[in-house]
Amino acid sequence: MDPDSTPQPDRRVLFWIGFGVGVAALGAALAYVAVRIATANRQEDPTTHRIQQLIDEANTLLKALDEQRNTA
Protein backbone atom coordinates (compact mmCIF):
# COMPACT_ATOMS: atom_id res chain seq x y z
CA MET A 1 0.00 0.00 0.00
CA ASP A 2 1.27 3.45 -0.94
CA PRO A 3 1.87 5.75 2.10
CA ASP A 4 0.05 8.64 0.34
CA SER A 5 -3.09 6.60 -0.35
CA THR A 6 -6.17 6.76 1.85
CA PRO A 7 -6.50 3.78 4.23
CA GLN A 8 -9.30 1.31 3.44
CA PRO A 9 -11.62 2.21 6.39
CA ASP A 10 -11.61 5.88 5.35
CA ARG A 11 -12.75 4.92 1.86
CA ARG A 12 -15.66 2.96 3.30
CA VAL A 13 -16.67 5.88 5.48
CA LEU A 14 -16.54 8.24 2.51
CA PHE A 15 -18.55 5.78 0.44
CA TRP A 16 -21.32 5.59 3.05
CA ILE A 17 -21.35 9.35 3.52
CA GLY A 18 -21.68 9.79 -0.23
CA PHE A 19 -24.37 7.11 -0.36
CA GLY A 20 -26.31 8.84 2.44
CA VAL A 21 -26.06 12.20 0.73
CA GLY A 22 -27.27 10.62 -2.51
CA VAL A 23 -30.26 9.02 -0.79
CA ALA A 24 -31.12 12.32 0.92
CA ALA A 25 -30.91 14.17 -2.40
CA LEU A 26 -33.15 11.60 -4.07
CA GLY A 27 -35.68 11.90 -1.23
CA ALA A 28 -35.66 15.68 -1.49
CA ALA A 29 -36.17 15.51 -5.26
CA LEU A 30 -39.09 13.11 -4.87
CA ALA A 31 -40.66 15.31 -2.19
CA TYR A 32 -40.29 18.36 -4.44
CA VAL A 33 -41.99 16.55 -7.33
CA ALA A 34 -44.78 15.32 -5.05
CA VAL A 35 -45.45 18.85 -3.75
CA ARG A 36 -45.43 20.27 -7.29
CA ILE A 37 -47.94 17.66 -8.46
CA ALA A 38 -50.17 18.16 -5.41
CA THR A 39 -50.27 21.94 -5.80
CA ALA A 40 -50.62 22.03 -9.58
CA ASN A 41 -53.61 23.96 -10.84
CA ARG A 42 -55.91 21.38 -12.26
CA GLN A 43 -58.34 22.48 -14.89
CA GLU A 44 -61.93 21.90 -13.85
CA ASP A 45 -64.18 19.99 -16.15
CA PRO A 46 -67.75 21.21 -16.84
CA THR A 47 -69.26 18.50 -14.64
CA THR A 48 -67.31 19.65 -11.60
CA HIS A 49 -68.37 23.24 -12.24
CA ARG A 50 -72.05 22.24 -12.58
CA ILE A 51 -71.95 20.15 -9.41
CA GLN A 52 -70.51 23.11 -7.50
CA GLN A 53 -73.30 25.34 -8.86
CA LEU A 54 -75.91 22.86 -7.67
CA ILE A 55 -74.32 22.64 -4.23
CA ASP A 56 -74.27 26.43 -3.95
CA GLU A 57 -77.91 26.62 -5.03
CA ALA A 58 -78.91 23.96 -2.48
CA ASN A 59 -77.07 25.84 0.27
CA THR A 60 -78.87 29.05 -0.67
CA LEU A 61 -82.25 27.30 -0.57
CA LEU A 62 -81.47 25.71 2.80
CA LYS A 63 -80.46 29.08 4.20
CA ALA A 64 -83.71 30.64 2.93
CA LEU A 65 -85.72 27.79 4.45
CA ASP A 66 -84.00 28.22 7.81
CA GLU A 67 -84.75 31.94 7.76
CA GLN A 68 -88.43 31.27 6.99
CA ARG A 69 -88.64 28.80 9.89
CA ASN A 70 -87.02 31.26 12.28
CA THR A 71 -89.41 34.10 11.34
CA ALA A 72 -92.54 31.94 11.50
PDB file with one MODEL, atoms N, CA, C and O in Angstrom:
MODEL        1
ATOM      1  N   MET A   1       0.851  -1.176   0.000  1.00  0.00           N
ATOM      2  CA  MET A   1       0.000   0.000   0.000  1.00  0.00           C
ATOM      3  C   MET A   1       0.896   1.239   0.000  1.00  0.00           C
ATOM      4  O   MET A   1       1.909   1.301   0.698  1.00  0.00           O
ATOM      5  N   ASP A   2       0.496   2.208  -0.794  1.00  0.00           N
ATOM      6  CA  ASP A   2       1.267   3.445  -0.935  1.00  0.00           C
ATOM      7  C   ASP A   2       1.038   4.325   0.295  1.00  0.00           C
ATOM      8  O   ASP A   2      -0.112   4.467   0.711  1.00  0.00           O
ATOM      9  N   PRO A   3       2.062   4.919   0.895  1.00  0.00           N
ATOM     10  CA  PRO A   3       1.871   5.749   2.103  1.00  0.00           C
ATOM     11  C   PRO A   3       0.993   6.973   1.867  1.00  0.00           C
ATOM     12  O   PRO A   3       0.399   7.486   2.815  1.00  0.00           O
ATOM     13  N   ASP A   4       0.893   7.459   0.620  1.00  0.00           N
ATOM     14  CA  ASP A   4       0.055   8.637   0.338  1.00  0.00           C
ATOM     15  C   ASP A   4      -1.413   8.274   0.102  1.00  0.00           C
ATOM     16  O   ASP A   4      -2.267   9.160   0.067  1.00  0.00           O
ATOM     17  N   SER A   5      -1.713   6.993  -0.059  1.00  0.00           N
ATOM     18  CA  SER A   5      -3.094   6.599  -0.354  1.00  0.00           C
ATOM     19  C   SER A   5      -3.938   6.618   0.918  1.00  0.00           C
ATOM     20  O   SER A   5      -3.418   6.518   2.030  1.00  0.00           O
ATOM     21  N   THR A   6      -5.236   6.746   0.734  1.00  0.00           N
ATOM     22  CA  THR A   6      -6.171   6.757   1.849  1.00  0.00           C
ATOM     23  C   THR A   6      -6.340   5.339   2.373  1.00  0.00           C
ATOM     24  O   THR A   6      -6.522   4.422   1.573  1.00  0.00           O
ATOM     25  N   PRO A   7      -6.287   5.121   3.689  1.00  0.00           N
ATOM     26  CA  PRO A   7      -6.502   3.775   4.228  1.00  0.00           C
ATOM     27  C   PRO A   7      -7.895   3.257   3.893  1.00  0.00           C
ATOM     28  O   PRO A   7      -8.815   4.045   3.673  1.00  0.00           O
ATOM     29  N   GLN A   8      -8.053   1.951   3.852  1.00  0.00           N
ATOM     30  CA  GLN A   8      -9.299   1.310   3.441  1.00  0.00           C
ATOM     31  C   GLN A   8     -10.514   1.738   4.275  1.00  0.00           C
ATOM     32  O   GLN A   8     -11.556   2.028   3.687  1.00  0.00           O
ATOM     33  N   PRO A   9     -10.437   1.793   5.610  1.00  0.00           N
ATOM     34  CA  PRO A   9     -11.620   2.207   6.386  1.00  0.00           C
ATOM     35  C   PRO A   9     -12.103   3.615   6.014  1.00  0.00           C
ATOM     36  O   PRO A   9     -13.309   3.861   6.003  1.00  0.00           O
ATOM     37  N   ASP A  10     -11.197   4.532   5.714  1.00  0.00           N
ATOM     38  CA  ASP A  10     -11.610   5.876   5.347  1.00  0.00           C
ATOM     39  C   ASP A  10     -12.393   5.875   4.038  1.00  0.00           C
ATOM     40  O   ASP A  10     -13.331   6.654   3.871  1.00  0.00           O
ATOM     41  N   ARG A  11     -12.010   5.011   3.121  1.00  0.00           N
ATOM     42  CA  ARG A  11     -12.751   4.917   1.856  1.00  0.00           C
ATOM     43  C   ARG A  11     -14.169   4.433   2.099  1.00  0.00           C
ATOM     44  O   ARG A  11     -15.113   4.925   1.481  1.00  0.00           O
ATOM     45  N   ARG A  12     -14.321   3.462   3.004  1.00  0.00           N
ATOM     46  CA  ARG A  12     -15.662   2.956   3.302  1.00  0.00           C
ATOM     47  C   ARG A  12     -16.521   4.041   3.940  1.00  0.00           C
ATOM     48  O   ARG A  12     -17.701   4.181   3.617  1.00  0.00           O
ATOM     49  N   VAL A  13     -15.932   4.793   4.828  1.00  0.00           N
ATOM     50  CA  VAL A  13     -16.674   5.881   5.478  1.00  0.00           C
ATOM     51  C   VAL A  13     -17.106   6.913   4.435  1.00  0.00           C
ATOM     52  O   VAL A  13     -18.251   7.363   4.435  1.00  0.00           O
ATOM     53  N   LEU A  14     -16.191   7.279   3.558  1.00  0.00           N
ATOM     54  CA  LEU A  14     -16.535   8.239   2.510  1.00  0.00           C
ATOM     55  C   LEU A  14     -17.598   7.691   1.578  1.00  0.00           C
ATOM     56  O   LEU A  14     -18.477   8.426   1.128  1.00  0.00           O
ATOM     57  N   PHE A  15     -17.518   6.395   1.287  1.00  0.00           N
ATOM     58  CA  PHE A  15     -18.545   5.778   0.442  1.00  0.00           C
ATOM     59  C   PHE A  15     -19.918   5.896   1.091  1.00  0.00           C
ATOM     60  O   PHE A  15     -20.880   6.298   0.435  1.00  0.00           O
ATOM     61  N   TRP A  16     -20.021   5.550   2.373  1.00  0.00           N
ATOM     62  CA  TRP A  16     -21.321   5.587   3.049  1.00  0.00           C
ATOM     63  C   TRP A  16     -21.831   7.013   3.230  1.00  0.00           C
ATOM     64  O   TRP A  16     -23.036   7.257   3.175  1.00  0.00           O
ATOM     65  N   ILE A  17     -20.925   7.941   3.443  1.00  0.00           N
ATOM     66  CA  ILE A  17     -21.346   9.347   3.518  1.00  0.00           C
ATOM     67  C   ILE A  17     -21.898   9.792   2.162  1.00  0.00           C
ATOM     68  O   ILE A  17     -22.945  10.435   2.091  1.00  0.00           O
ATOM     69  N   GLY A  18     -21.196   9.450   1.105  1.00  0.00           N
ATOM     70  CA  GLY A  18     -21.684   9.787  -0.234  1.00  0.00           C
ATOM     71  C   GLY A  18     -22.998   9.108  -0.549  1.00  0.00           C
ATOM     72  O   GLY A  18     -23.887   9.711  -1.151  1.00  0.00           O
ATOM     73  N   PHE A  19     -23.126   7.857  -0.145  1.00  0.00           N
ATOM     74  CA  PHE A  19     -24.368   7.114  -0.356  1.00  0.00           C
ATOM     75  C   PHE A  19     -25.519   7.786   0.394  1.00  0.00           C
ATOM     76  O   PHE A  19     -26.610   7.947  -0.153  1.00  0.00           O
ATOM     77  N   GLY A  20     -25.274   8.175   1.643  1.00  0.00           N
ATOM     78  CA  GLY A  20     -26.312   8.835   2.438  1.00  0.00           C
ATOM     79  C   GLY A  20     -26.724  10.166   1.845  1.00  0.00           C
ATOM     80  O   GLY A  20     -27.907  10.503   1.817  1.00  0.00           O
ATOM     81  N   VAL A  21     -25.745  10.922   1.371  1.00  0.00           N
ATOM     82  CA  VAL A  21     -26.057  12.204   0.729  1.00  0.00           C
ATOM     83  C   VAL A  21     -26.874  11.972  -0.538  1.00  0.00           C
ATOM     84  O   VAL A  21     -27.806  12.722  -0.827  1.00  0.00           O
ATOM     85  N   GLY A  22     -26.526  10.945  -1.283  1.00  0.00           N
ATOM     86  CA  GLY A  22     -27.274  10.619  -2.506  1.00  0.00           C
ATOM     87  C   GLY A  22     -28.712  10.233  -2.207  1.00  0.00           C
ATOM     88  O   GLY A  22     -29.633  10.668  -2.899  1.00  0.00           O
ATOM     89  N   VAL A  23     -28.905   9.420  -1.181  1.00  0.00           N
ATOM     90  CA  VAL A  23     -30.263   9.020  -0.792  1.00  0.00           C
ATOM     91  C   VAL A  23     -31.058  10.235  -0.325  1.00  0.00           C
ATOM     92  O   VAL A  23     -32.233  10.375  -0.664  1.00  0.00           O
ATOM     93  N   ALA A  24     -30.429  11.107   0.447  1.00  0.00           N
ATOM     94  CA  ALA A  24     -31.117  12.321   0.918  1.00  0.00           C
ATOM     95  C   ALA A  24     -31.493  13.219  -0.259  1.00  0.00           C
ATOM     96  O   ALA A  24     -32.581  13.796  -0.278  1.00  0.00           O
ATOM     97  N   ALA A  25     -30.609  13.337  -1.229  1.00  0.00           N
ATOM     98  CA  ALA A  25     -30.907  14.168  -2.404  1.00  0.00           C
ATOM     99  C   ALA A  25     -32.048  13.567  -3.210  1.00  0.00           C
ATOM    100  O   ALA A  25     -32.908  14.296  -3.705  1.00  0.00           O
ATOM    101  N   LEU A  26     -32.063  12.256  -3.346  1.00  0.00           N
ATOM    102  CA  LEU A  26     -33.148  11.596  -4.068  1.00  0.00           C
ATOM    103  C   LEU A  26     -34.477  11.791  -3.339  1.00  0.00           C
ATOM    104  O   LEU A  26     -35.502  12.050  -3.969  1.00  0.00           O
ATOM    105  N   GLY A  27     -34.457  11.669  -2.024  1.00  0.00           N
ATOM    106  CA  GLY A  27     -35.676  11.896  -1.235  1.00  0.00           C
ATOM    107  C   GLY A  27     -36.178  13.324  -1.362  1.00  0.00           C
ATOM    108  O   GLY A  27     -37.382  13.554  -1.470  1.00  0.00           O
ATOM    109  N   ALA A  28     -35.267  14.276  -1.351  1.00  0.00           N
ATOM    110  CA  ALA A  28     -35.664  15.678  -1.493  1.00  0.00           C
ATOM    111  C   ALA A  28     -36.248  15.934  -2.884  1.00  0.00           C
ATOM    112  O   ALA A  28     -37.223  16.671  -3.024  1.00  0.00           O
ATOM    113  N   ALA A  29     -35.654  15.329  -3.901  1.00  0.00           N
ATOM    114  CA  ALA A  29     -36.167  15.509  -5.260  1.00  0.00           C
ATOM    115  C   ALA A  29     -37.561  14.907  -5.393  1.00  0.00           C
ATOM    116  O   ALA A  29     -38.439  15.507  -6.013  1.00  0.00           O
ATOM    117  N   LEU A  30     -37.770  13.727  -4.816  1.00  0.00           N
ATOM    118  CA  LEU A  30     -39.092  13.106  -4.868  1.00  0.00           C
ATOM    119  C   LEU A  30     -40.126  13.924  -4.098  1.00  0.00           C
ATOM    120  O   LEU A  30     -41.266  14.054  -4.542  1.00  0.00           O
ATOM    121  N   ALA A  31     -39.742  14.472  -2.957  1.00  0.00           N
ATOM    122  CA  ALA A  31     -40.663  15.309  -2.186  1.00  0.00           C
ATOM    123  C   ALA A  31     -41.021  16.570  -2.969  1.00  0.00           C
ATOM    124  O   ALA A  31     -42.175  16.997  -2.967  1.00  0.00           O
ATOM    125  N   TYR A  32     -40.040  17.163  -3.632  1.00  0.00           N
ATOM    126  CA  TYR A  32     -40.293  18.355  -4.440  1.00  0.00           C
ATOM    127  C   TYR A  32     -41.286  18.049  -5.554  1.00  0.00           C
ATOM    128  O   TYR A  32     -42.223  18.814  -5.787  1.00  0.00           O
ATOM    129  N   VAL A  33     -41.081  16.934  -6.239  1.00  0.00           N
ATOM    130  CA  VAL A  33     -41.989  16.551  -7.331  1.00  0.00           C
ATOM    131  C   VAL A  33     -43.388  16.282  -6.788  1.00  0.00           C
ATOM    132  O   VAL A  33     -44.378  16.675  -7.405  1.00  0.00           O
ATOM    133  N   ALA A  34     -43.478  15.618  -5.640  1.00  0.00           N
ATOM    134  CA  ALA A  34     -44.784  15.324  -5.055  1.00  0.00           C
ATOM    135  C   ALA A  34     -45.530  16.606  -4.685  1.00  0.00           C
ATOM    136  O   ALA A  34     -46.736  16.710  -4.908  1.00  0.00           O
ATOM    137  N   VAL A  35     -44.816  17.575  -4.123  1.00  0.00           N
ATOM    138  CA  VAL A  35     -45.455  18.846  -3.755  1.00  0.00           C
ATOM    139  C   VAL A  35     -45.902  19.596  -5.007  1.00  0.00           C
ATOM    140  O   VAL A  35     -46.990  20.172  -5.032  1.00  0.00           O
ATOM    141  N   ARG A  36     -45.069  19.590  -6.042  1.00  0.00           N
ATOM    142  CA  ARG A  36     -45.434  20.269  -7.292  1.00  0.00           C
ATOM    143  C   ARG A  36     -46.676  19.650  -7.916  1.00  0.00           C
ATOM    144  O   ARG A  36     -47.541  20.369  -8.416  1.00  0.00           O
ATOM    145  N   ILE A  37     -46.772  18.338  -7.892  1.00  0.00           N
ATOM    146  CA  ILE A  37     -47.939  17.665  -8.462  1.00  0.00           C
ATOM    147  C   ILE A  37     -49.185  17.962  -7.621  1.00  0.00           C
ATOM    148  O   ILE A  37     -50.264  18.203  -8.163  1.00  0.00           O
ATOM    149  N   ALA A  38     -49.028  17.943  -6.304  1.00  0.00           N
ATOM    150  CA  ALA A  38     -50.173  18.160  -5.415  1.00  0.00           C
ATOM    151  C   ALA A  38     -50.712  19.582  -5.516  1.00  0.00           C
ATOM    152  O   ALA A  38     -51.914  19.801  -5.367  1.00  0.00           O
ATOM    153  N   THR A  39     -49.833  20.550  -5.767  1.00  0.00           N
ATOM    154  CA  THR A  39     -50.275  21.943  -5.796  1.00  0.00           C
ATOM    155  C   THR A  39     -50.523  22.467  -7.209  1.00  0.00           C
ATOM    156  O   THR A  39     -50.807  23.650  -7.395  1.00  0.00           O
ATOM    157  N   ALA A  40     -50.415  21.591  -8.197  1.00  0.00           N
ATOM    158  CA  ALA A  40     -50.619  22.028  -9.584  1.00  0.00           C
ATOM    159  C   ALA A  40     -52.077  22.453  -9.780  1.00  0.00           C
ATOM    160  O   ALA A  40     -52.999  21.827  -9.257  1.00  0.00           O
ATOM    161  N   ASN A  41     -52.256  23.507 -10.528  1.00  0.00           N
ATOM    162  CA  ASN A  41     -53.609  23.957 -10.836  1.00  0.00           C
ATOM    163  C   ASN A  41     -54.223  22.999 -11.845  1.00  0.00           C
ATOM    164  O   ASN A  41     -53.786  22.896 -12.991  1.00  0.00           O
ATOM    165  N   ARG A  42     -55.227  22.322 -11.388  1.00  0.00           N
ATOM    166  CA  ARG A  42     -55.908  21.376 -12.264  1.00  0.00           C
ATOM    167  C   ARG A  42     -57.087  22.081 -12.908  1.00  0.00           C
ATOM    168  O   ARG A  42     -57.821  22.823 -12.255  1.00  0.00           O
ATOM    169  N   GLN A  43     -57.252  21.841 -14.173  1.00  0.00           N
ATOM    170  CA  GLN A  43     -58.343  22.479 -14.894  1.00  0.00           C
ATOM    171  C   GLN A  43     -59.637  21.741 -14.572  1.00  0.00           C
ATOM    172  O   GLN A  43     -59.709  20.515 -14.656  1.00  0.00           O
ATOM    173  N   GLU A  44     -60.655  22.510 -14.203  1.00  0.00           N
ATOM    174  CA  GLU A  44     -61.933  21.904 -13.852  1.00  0.00           C
ATOM    175  C   GLU A  44     -62.696  21.523 -15.106  1.00  0.00           C
ATOM    176  O   GLU A  44     -62.695  22.246 -16.102  1.00  0.00           O
ATOM    177  N   ASP A  45     -63.339  20.383 -15.036  1.00  0.00           N
ATOM    178  CA  ASP A  45     -64.181  19.991 -16.154  1.00  0.00           C
ATOM    179  C   ASP A  45     -65.580  20.566 -15.934  1.00  0.00           C
ATOM    180  O   ASP A  45     -65.905  20.969 -14.817  1.00  0.00           O
ATOM    181  N   PRO A  46     -66.415  20.614 -16.975  1.00  0.00           N
ATOM    182  CA  PRO A  46     -67.752  21.210 -16.844  1.00  0.00           C
ATOM    183  C   PRO A  46     -68.616  20.515 -15.794  1.00  0.00           C
ATOM    184  O   PRO A  46     -69.437  21.165 -15.147  1.00  0.00           O
ATOM    185  N   THR A  47     -68.446  19.219 -15.618  1.00  0.00           N
ATOM    186  CA  THR A  47     -69.256  18.497 -14.637  1.00  0.00           C
ATOM    187  C   THR A  47     -68.946  18.987 -13.228  1.00  0.00           C
ATOM    188  O   THR A  47     -69.860  19.193 -12.429  1.00  0.00           O
ATOM    189  N   THR A  48     -67.699  19.170 -12.925  1.00  0.00           N
ATOM    190  CA  THR A  48     -67.309  19.651 -11.601  1.00  0.00           C
ATOM    191  C   THR A  48     -67.880  21.047 -11.354  1.00  0.00           C
ATOM    192  O   THR A  48     -68.365  21.344 -10.262  1.00  0.00           O
ATOM    193  N   HIS A  49     -67.818  21.885 -12.363  1.00  0.00           N
ATOM    194  CA  HIS A  49     -68.366  23.241 -12.237  1.00  0.00           C
ATOM    195  C   HIS A  49     -69.878  23.193 -11.997  1.00  0.00           C
ATOM    196  O   HIS A  49     -70.391  23.927 -11.153  1.00  0.00           O
ATOM    197  N   ARG A  50     -70.589  22.340 -12.727  1.00  0.00           N
ATOM    198  CA  ARG A  50     -72.050  22.237 -12.580  1.00  0.00           C
ATOM    199  C   ARG A  50     -72.417  21.681 -11.207  1.00  0.00           C
ATOM    200  O   ARG A  50     -73.374  22.147 -10.589  1.00  0.00           O
ATOM    201  N   ILE A  51     -71.682  20.708 -10.733  1.00  0.00           N
ATOM    202  CA  ILE A  51     -71.954  20.155  -9.407  1.00  0.00           C
ATOM    203  C   ILE A  51     -71.774  21.220  -8.341  1.00  0.00           C
ATOM    204  O   ILE A  51     -72.574  21.304  -7.408  1.00  0.00           O
ATOM    205  N   GLN A  52     -70.726  22.041  -8.468  1.00  0.00           N
ATOM    206  CA  GLN A  52     -70.512  23.111  -7.499  1.00  0.00           C
ATOM    207  C   GLN A  52     -71.641  24.128  -7.541  1.00  0.00           C
ATOM    208  O   GLN A  52     -72.048  24.642  -6.499  1.00  0.00           O
ATOM    209  N   GLN A  53     -72.152  24.425  -8.733  1.00  0.00           N
ATOM    210  CA  GLN A  53     -73.296  25.341  -8.859  1.00  0.00           C
ATOM    211  C   GLN A  53     -74.516  24.783  -8.145  1.00  0.00           C
ATOM    212  O   GLN A  53     -75.221  25.513  -7.448  1.00  0.00           O
ATOM    213  N   LEU A  54     -74.767  23.487  -8.317  1.00  0.00           N
ATOM    214  CA  LEU A  54     -75.914  22.864  -7.666  1.00  0.00           C
ATOM    215  C   LEU A  54     -75.767  22.852  -6.151  1.00  0.00           C
ATOM    216  O   LEU A  54     -76.740  23.066  -5.428  1.00  0.00           O
ATOM    217  N   ILE A  55     -74.563  22.604  -5.671  1.00  0.00           N
ATOM    218  CA  ILE A  55     -74.325  22.636  -4.227  1.00  0.00           C
ATOM    219  C   ILE A  55     -74.558  24.034  -3.681  1.00  0.00           C
ATOM    220  O   ILE A  55     -75.183  24.196  -2.633  1.00  0.00           O
ATOM    221  N   ASP A  56     -74.061  25.046  -4.382  1.00  0.00           N
ATOM    222  CA  ASP A  56     -74.266  26.429  -3.950  1.00  0.00           C
ATOM    223  C   ASP A  56     -75.749  26.788  -3.935  1.00  0.00           C
ATOM    224  O   ASP A  56     -76.226  27.447  -3.011  1.00  0.00           O
ATOM    225  N   GLU A  57     -76.474  26.350  -4.962  1.00  0.00           N
ATOM    226  CA  GLU A  57     -77.912  26.623  -5.026  1.00  0.00           C
ATOM    227  C   GLU A  57     -78.641  25.931  -3.884  1.00  0.00           C
ATOM    228  O   GLU A  57     -79.528  26.524  -3.270  1.00  0.00           O
ATOM    229  N   ALA A  58     -78.281  24.685  -3.591  1.00  0.00           N
ATOM    230  CA  ALA A  58     -78.910  23.964  -2.482  1.00  0.00           C
ATOM    231  C   ALA A  58     -78.624  24.651  -1.155  1.00  0.00           C
ATOM    232  O   ALA A  58     -79.510  24.748  -0.306  1.00  0.00           O
ATOM    233  N   ASN A  59     -77.403  25.126  -0.966  1.00  0.00           N
ATOM    234  CA  ASN A  59     -77.075  25.835   0.271  1.00  0.00           C
ATOM    235  C   ASN A  59     -77.874  27.123   0.411  1.00  0.00           C
ATOM    236  O   ASN A  59     -78.307  27.474   1.508  1.00  0.00           O
ATOM    237  N   THR A  60     -78.067  27.823  -0.696  1.00  0.00           N
ATOM    238  CA  THR A  60     -78.868  29.048  -0.674  1.00  0.00           C
ATOM    239  C   THR A  60     -80.317  28.739  -0.303  1.00  0.00           C
ATOM    240  O   THR A  60     -80.925  29.453   0.494  1.00  0.00           O
ATOM    241  N   LEU A  61     -80.863  27.678  -0.879  1.00  0.00           N
ATOM    242  CA  LEU A  61     -82.247  27.296  -0.571  1.00  0.00           C
ATOM    243  C   LEU A  61     -82.385  26.856   0.884  1.00  0.00           C
ATOM    244  O   LEU A  61     -83.374  27.190   1.536  1.00  0.00           O
ATOM    245  N   LEU A  62     -81.413  26.119   1.397  1.00  0.00           N
ATOM    246  CA  LEU A  62     -81.473  25.706   2.801  1.00  0.00           C
ATOM    247  C   LEU A  62     -81.397  26.909   3.733  1.00  0.00           C
ATOM    248  O   LEU A  62     -82.086  26.954   4.751  1.00  0.00           O
ATOM    249  N   LYS A  63     -80.561  27.879   3.386  1.00  0.00           N
ATOM    250  CA  LYS A  63     -80.457  29.085   4.200  1.00  0.00           C
ATOM    251  C   LYS A  63     -81.778  29.848   4.190  1.00  0.00           C
ATOM    252  O   LYS A  63     -82.223  30.331   5.231  1.00  0.00           O
ATOM    253  N   ALA A  64     -82.410  29.959   3.015  1.00  0.00           N
ATOM    254  CA  ALA A  64     -83.708  30.642   2.934  1.00  0.00           C
ATOM    255  C   ALA A  64     -84.771  29.904   3.737  1.00  0.00           C
ATOM    256  O   ALA A  64     -85.595  30.535   4.398  1.00  0.00           O
ATOM    257  N   LEU A  65     -84.760  28.585   3.689  1.00  0.00           N
ATOM    258  CA  LEU A  65     -85.724  27.787   4.449  1.00  0.00           C
ATOM    259  C   LEU A  65     -85.532  27.970   5.948  1.00  0.00           C
ATOM    260  O   LEU A  65     -86.509  28.098   6.685  1.00  0.00           O
ATOM    261  N   ASP A  66     -84.281  27.985   6.407  1.00  0.00           N
ATOM    262  CA  ASP A  66     -84.005  28.215   7.814  1.00  0.00           C
ATOM    263  C   ASP A  66     -84.493  29.597   8.257  1.00  0.00           C
ATOM    264  O   ASP A  66     -85.041  29.748   9.349  1.00  0.00           O
ATOM    265  N   GLU A  67     -84.289  30.601   7.402  1.00  0.00           N
ATOM    266  CA  GLU A  67     -84.752  31.944   7.756  1.00  0.00           C
ATOM    267  C   GLU A  67     -86.273  32.002   7.840  1.00  0.00           C
ATOM    268  O   GLU A  67     -86.816  32.684   8.709  1.00  0.00           O
ATOM    269  N   GLN A  68     -86.965  31.297   6.954  1.00  0.00           N
ATOM    270  CA  GLN A  68     -88.428  31.268   6.991  1.00  0.00           C
ATOM    271  C   GLN A  68     -88.905  30.589   8.270  1.00  0.00           C
ATOM    272  O   GLN A  68     -89.863  31.045   8.893  1.00  0.00           O
ATOM    273  N   ARG A  69     -88.246  29.503   8.667  1.00  0.00           N
ATOM    274  CA  ARG A  69     -88.639  28.796   9.893  1.00  0.00           C
ATOM    275  C   ARG A  69     -88.405  29.671  11.119  1.00  0.00           C
ATOM    276  O   ARG A  69     -89.207  29.652  12.053  1.00  0.00           O
ATOM    277  N   ASN A  70     -87.329  30.426  11.128  1.00  0.00           N
ATOM    278  CA  ASN A  70     -87.022  31.259  12.282  1.00  0.00           C
ATOM    279  C   ASN A  70     -87.966  32.447  12.395  1.00  0.00           C
ATOM    280  O   ASN A  70     -88.213  32.918  13.505  1.00  0.00           O
ATOM    281  N   THR A  71     -88.504  32.951  11.283  1.00  0.00           N
ATOM    282  CA  THR A  71     -89.413  34.100  11.338  1.00  0.00           C
ATOM    283  C   THR A  71     -90.851  33.673  11.563  1.00  0.00           C
ATOM    284  O   THR A  71     -91.686  34.499  11.933  1.00  0.00           O
ATOM    285  N   ALA A  72     -91.158  32.406  11.350  1.00  0.00           N
ATOM    286  CA  ALA A  72     -92.543  31.938  11.499  1.00  0.00           C
ATOM    287  C   ALA A  72     -92.854  31.557  12.921  1.00  0.00           C
ATOM    288  O   ALA A  72     -93.975  31.143  13.219  1.00  0.00           O
TER     289      ALA A  72
ENDMDL
END
